[in-house]
Amino acid sequence: MNAIETTKVSNEYSYVAIVEVTESTTNPRKTFDDASLKELAQSIRNHCVLSPLLVRTSNGHLEIVSGARRYRAAQRAGLAEIPVRLLELADTEAQELQIIELSVVRKSFLCCNTARHVVHMQTTCRDFALILDEGTVFAC
């Protein structure tokens, strides 16, 4: 029995093998500060992962919707298992949550309507670009 079969969709979380979890290719966050990850890894060694990752099933794995930074730090900390909460999400719903999480982390606080608009643009515009180095630039 694999992690997907044993993890039920619910508000509860469960622990799964970290090797069963994969990062999402649609995560708009592309850069992770090394010093910050090192600090978080030490915190995880001392206190564990305090907030479960949000994941969904994708291609036979558990794909991270929210929590890529915690996932990377948990890997550095040497954890074998990680807490996850499994959600049933369509691609656009997963991308919306990823954009909302990024906006909160970056303290730019995109509103939900903006996040929905970005997801809509991303799925309907051929040449959509999301650049997050010096700020957010949207182009069609």
URNORKA-V872522 format. One record per residue. PSI is psi in whole degrees, 0 to 359 (none if undefined). NEAR is the number of other ideal C-beta (glycine too) atoms within 12 Angstrom. D_LAST is the distance of its C-alpha to the last C-alpha in Angstrom with 1 decimal. Layout:
psi	near	d_last
PSI	NEAR	D_LAST
PSI	NEAR	D_LAST
This chain:
psi	near	d_last
129	9	44.1
180	15	40.7
324	26	38.7
321	26	36.7
329	14	39.9
348	16	41.6
117	32	38.8
148	18	38.6
120	19	35.7
179	13	37.0
348	11	37.0
163	14	39.4
162	24	38.6
166	25	40.3
134	25	40.7
159	35	39.3
134	24	39.7
334	32	37.0
346	17	36.7
349	30	35.6
138	41	32.4
153	30	29.3
150	27	26.2
138	33	22.9
345	17	20.3
1	32	17.6
121	31	19.1
344	37	16.6
117	30	19.7
341	16	20.2
142	19	23.0
123	25	26.5
123	14	29.1
316	14	32.2
320	12	34.7
319	18	33.3
321	23	33.4
317	18	36.9
317	18	37.9
321	31	36.5
319	27	38.2
319	17	41.5
320	21	41.0
322	30	40.4
321	18	43.6
324	13	45.5
359	16	44.1
182	21	42.1
118	33	38.6
335	17	38.9
125	23	35.9
151	31	35.0
146	43	31.7
126	34	29.7
164	39	29.3
163	33	28.6
139	28	29.8
120	25	27.6
42	11	29.1
8	12	32.6
173	25	31.8
115	39	31.1
132	35	27.5
125	41	26.9
318	41	24.6
128	36	26.0
21	39	28.4
324	35	27.2
316	32	28.9
322	37	32.1
311	41	32.0
319	30	31.9
323	35	34.6
322	38	36.7
314	29	36.6
325	25	37.8
349	26	40.4
22	14	41.7
142	27	41.3
330	15	42.1
157	27	40.8
144	39	38.1
135	29	37.8
155	41	35.0
118	31	34.2
128	34	33.0
150	29	30.5
111	19	29.4
138	26	25.6
166	17	23.0
314	20	19.9
324	22	17.8
319	23	20.8
316	32	21.2
322	33	17.7
314	32	18.2
323	37	21.5
318	38	20.2
320	40	17.7
315	29	20.5
316	30	22.9
318	34	20.9
325	25	20.5
316	18	24.3
318	25	25.1
359	19	23.2
27	8	24.7
348	18	21.6
64	16	22.3
140	28	19.1
163	15	20.4
322	17	20.2
322	13	18.1
317	20	15.4
317	31	15.7
320	20	15.6
318	22	12.4
314	35	10.8
318	31	12.6
314	19	11.5
318	24	7.7
328	27	8.9
346	20	11.1
340	13	9.3
131	16	5.8
317	10	7.0
34	11	5.3
134	20	4.8
138	17	7.3
109	29	10.1
126	14	12.6
21	24	15.9
302	13	18.4
9	8	18.8
184	11	16.8
129	23	13.5
126	14	10.3
131	23	7.1
140	14	3.8
none	16	0.0
